[in-house]
Amino acid sequence: MYFSVGNTKGGQPSWWLYGNNHEMVAWAGETFASTYNAHRAAEAFRVGARTAFYDIYEDAGGNWRWRAIRGGNYVAASGESFASKHNAQRAADNVRDNAGGATGL
């Protein structure tokens, strides 16, 4: 896995986490005031991914997603939606288990 910090299409800084297949597996779920802040948030998620709580939920379209929570704050969101709760849980587990070793920061 690897992190990328950059600007959204709207020009605002954020971060993304990609799998080894170059598919996005997570993102910050928000934008930041500066690239520096986006980088700090990505590093904080990398360090704390294993201990975060992963909430698996059904979105308004009936698909399943996950979001990572630390200290009562959302710190990451799934990079895609899933047809089943089981697949969303597997994706969250993959991020939890592997984000700590991600490169790119």
SERO-4910 file (N, C-alpha, C, O; in steps of 0.05 Angstrom, whole numbers):
BEGIN
 pado doro    nc1    nc2    nc3   cac1   cac2   cac3    cc1    cc2    cc3    oc1    oc2    oc3
  Met    A     17    -24      0      0      0      0     18     25      0     41     25      9
  Tyr    A      6     46    -10     21     72    -10      1     95     -8    -22     94    -18
  Phe    A     10    117      4     -5    141      7      2    161    -15     24    161    -26
  Ser    A    -18    177    -22    -14    199    -40    -27    224    -27    -50    222    -19
  Val    A    -13    246    -26    -24    271    -16    -24    290    -39     -3    293    -53
  Gly    A    -46    303    -44    -48    322    -66    -74    337    -64    -87    338    -43
  Asn    A    -82    348    -87   -106    364    -87   -129    349   -101   -125    334   -120
  Thr    A   -153    354    -91   -177    343   -104   -181    357   -130   -167    376   -137
  Lys    A   -201    349   -146   -207    362   -171   -215    391   -166   -212    408   -183
  Gly    A   -225    397   -142   -233    424   -134   -209    441   -124   -212    464   -117
  Gly    A   -185    428   -123   -161    443   -116   -155    443    -86   -138    459    -77
  Gln    A   -169    427    -70   -165    427    -41   -149    402    -33   -153    381    -43
  Pro    A   -130    406    -14   -113    384     -6   -127    361      9   -146    366     24
  Ser    A   -119    337      3   -129    313     17   -108    291     15    -87    295      4
  Trp    A   -115    267     25    -98    244     21   -114    220     12   -138    218     18
  Trp    A   -100    201     -1   -112    176    -11    -93    153     -5    -68    157     -4
  Leu    A   -104    130      0    -88    106      4    -95     86    -18   -118     81    -24
  Tyr    A    -74     76    -31    -77     57    -53    -66     30    -46    -46     27    -32
  Gly    A    -78      9    -57    -68    -18    -55    -46    -23    -74    -40     -6    -91
  Asn    A    -33    -45    -72    -11    -52    -90    -20    -55   -119     -3    -54   -137
  Asn    A    -46    -58   -123    -57    -59   -150    -63    -31   -161    -75    -29   -183
  His    A    -56    -11   -146    -61     18   -153    -90     26   -152    -97     47   -162
  Glu    A   -107     10   -139   -135     17   -134   -137     32   -108   -124     25    -88
  Met    A   -153     54   -107   -156     69    -83   -172     52    -63   -193     41    -69
  Val    A   -161     49    -39   -175     33    -18   -185     51      5   -202     42     20
  Ala    A   -175     75      7   -185     93     28   -178    122     21   -160    127      4
  Trp    A   -191    140     33   -184    168     31   -191    182     57   -204    171     74
  Ala    A   -182    207     59   -186    222     84   -215    226     91   -222    228    115
  Gly    A   -232    227     71   -260    232     76   -266    262     79   -289    270     85
  Glu    A   -245    278     76   -248    307     78   -225    321     64   -206    308     56
  Thr    A   -227    347     62   -204    363     51   -193    379     74   -204    381     96
  Phe    A   -169    390     69   -154    404     90   -147    432     81   -147    438     57
  Ala    A   -140    449    100   -132    477     94   -106    479     80   -101    499     66
  Ser    A    -89    459     82    -62    460     69    -53    431     63    -62    412     75
  Thr    A    -34    429     45    -21    404     39     -7    393     64     -7    369     69
  Tyr    A      5    411     79     18    403    104     -1    389    123      5    368    134
  Asn    A    -25    400    126    -45    388    144    -55    361    133    -59    342    148
  Ala    A    -57    359    106    -65    333     94    -44    312     99    -50    289    105
  His    A    -19    320     96      4    302    101      4    293    130      8    269    136
  Arg    A      0    311    148     -1    304    177    -24    285    183    -20    266    199
  Ala    A    -47    289    171    -70    272    175    -65    244    164    -72    224    176
  Ala    A    -52    242    141    -45    216    129    -26    201    147    -29    177    152
  Glu    A     -6    215    157     14    202    175      1    193    201      7    171    211
  Ala    A    -17    209    211    -32    201    236    -49    176    231    -51    159    248
  Phe    A    -61    175    207    -77    151    201    -59    127    198    -65    105    208
  Arg    A    -36    130    184    -17    108    180     -9     97    207     -9     72    211
  Val    A     -2    114    226      7    106    252    -15     93    269    -10     74    283
  Gly    A    -39    103    266    -61     94    283    -82     75    270   -102     69    282
  Ala    A    -77     67    245    -96     51    230   -103     25    245   -127     17    245
  Arg    A    -84     12    257    -89    -14    270   -107    -11    294   -122    -29    300
  Thr    A   -106     12    308   -122     15    332   -148     30    328   -163     34    347
  Ala    A   -153     39    304   -178     53    298   -201     34    300   -198     10    297
  Phe    A   -225     45    304   -250     30    303   -260     32    275   -262     55    264
  Tyr    A   -268     10    262   -278     10    235   -308      5    235   -317    -17    242
  Asp    A   -323     26    228   -352     24    227   -361     16    199   -355     29    179
  Ile    A   -375     -6    197   -386    -16    172   -415     -7    171   -431    -13    189
  Tyr    A   -423      7    149   -450     17    148   -461     16    120   -446     14    100
  Glu    A   -487     16    118   -501     16     92   -507     45     84   -518     61    100
  Asp    A   -498     52     60   -502     80     51   -531     84     40   -546     65     39
  Ala    A   -537    108     32   -564    114     22   -572     99     -3   -596     95     -8
  Gly    A   -552     90    -18   -557     75    -42   -560     45    -38   -563     30    -57
  Gly    A   -558     36    -13   -560      7     -7   -534     -8     -9   -534    -33     -8
  Asn    A   -512      6    -13   -486     -7    -14   -472     -5     13   -481     11     30
  Trp    A   -451    -20     16   -437    -20     42   -410     -6     40   -396     -8     20
  Arg    A   -404      9     61   -378     23     63   -367     20     91   -380     10    109
  Trp    A   -342     30     94   -331     30    121   -319     58    126   -314     73    107
  Arg    A   -317     65    151   -303     90    159   -288     84    184   -297     69    202
  Ala    A   -264     95    186   -247     91    209   -251    114    228   -252    138    220
  Ile    A   -252    108    254   -257    128    275   -235    125    296   -229    104    306
  Arg    A   -224    148    304   -204    150    326   -211    174    342   -215    196    331
  Gly    A   -212    171    368   -218    193    386   -244    206    380   -248    230    385
  Gly    A   -264    191    370   -290    202    364   -291    217    338   -312    228    331
  Asn    A   -269    217    322   -269    231    297   -265    212    274   -251    192    276
  Tyr    A   -279    218    251   -274    202    227   -247    209    216   -241    233    212
  Val    A   -230    189    211   -203    194    202   -198    183    174   -177    189    162
  Ala    A   -215    166    164   -212    154    138   -239    142    129   -256    136    145
  Ala    A   -242    140    103   -267    128     91   -259    109     69   -238    111     57
  Ser    A   -277     90     64   -271     71     43   -269     84     16   -282    105     11
  Gly    A   -252     73     -1   -248     85    -27   -269     76    -47   -269     86    -70
  Glu    A   -286     58    -39   -307     48    -57   -330     37    -40   -328     35    -16
  Ser    A   -352     31    -53   -375     18    -40   -374    -12    -47   -362    -20    -66
  Phe    A   -388    -27    -30   -388    -57    -33   -416    -67    -34   -435    -56    -22
  Ala    A   -420    -89    -48   -447   -101    -51   -455   -115    -25   -479   -119    -20
  Ser    A   -436   -123     -8   -443   -138     16   -428   -126     40   -407   -115     38
  Lys    A   -440   -130     63   -428   -122     88   -402   -137     92   -382   -126    102
  His    A   -402   -163     85   -378   -180     88   -355   -168     72   -333   -167     83
  Asn    A   -360   -160     47   -338   -149     31   -328   -122     42   -304   -117     41
  Ala    A   -346   -106     53   -337    -81     65   -320    -87     89   -300    -73     94
  Gln    A   -327   -107    105   -312   -114    129   -284   -124    120   -264   -117    133
  Arg    A   -283   -141     99   -257   -151     90   -239   -128     81   -215   -128     86
  Ala    A   -251   -108     67   -235    -85     58   -225    -69     81   -202    -60     82
  Ala    A   -242    -65    101   -233    -50    126   -211    -65    140   -192    -53    149
  Asp    A   -214    -91    142   -193   -108    155   -167   -106    140   -145   -104    152
  Asn    A   -168   -105    113   -144   -103     97   -130    -76    103   -105    -76    106
  Val    A   -145    -55    104   -133    -28    110   -122    -28    138    -99    -19    142
  Arg    A   -138    -38    157   -129    -38    185   -102    -53    187    -84    -44    201
  Asp    A   -100    -76    174    -76    -93    177    -52    -84    161    -30    -91    167
  Asn    A    -56    -68    140    -34    -61    122    -27    -31    119     -6    -25    110
  Ala    A    -44    -13    128    -39     15    125    -14     24    140      0     42    132
  Gly    A     -9     11    163     15     19    179     41     15    164     61     29    171
  Gly    A     42     -2    145     66     -7    129     66      8    102     84      4     86
  Ala    A     46     24     98     44     38     72     67     58     69     76     70     88
  Thr    A     75     62     44     97     80     37     85    106     26     60    109     26
  Gly    A    102    124     18     93    148      4     91    173     21     85    195     11
  Leu    A     97    171     47     96    195     64    124    203     72    127    223     87
***
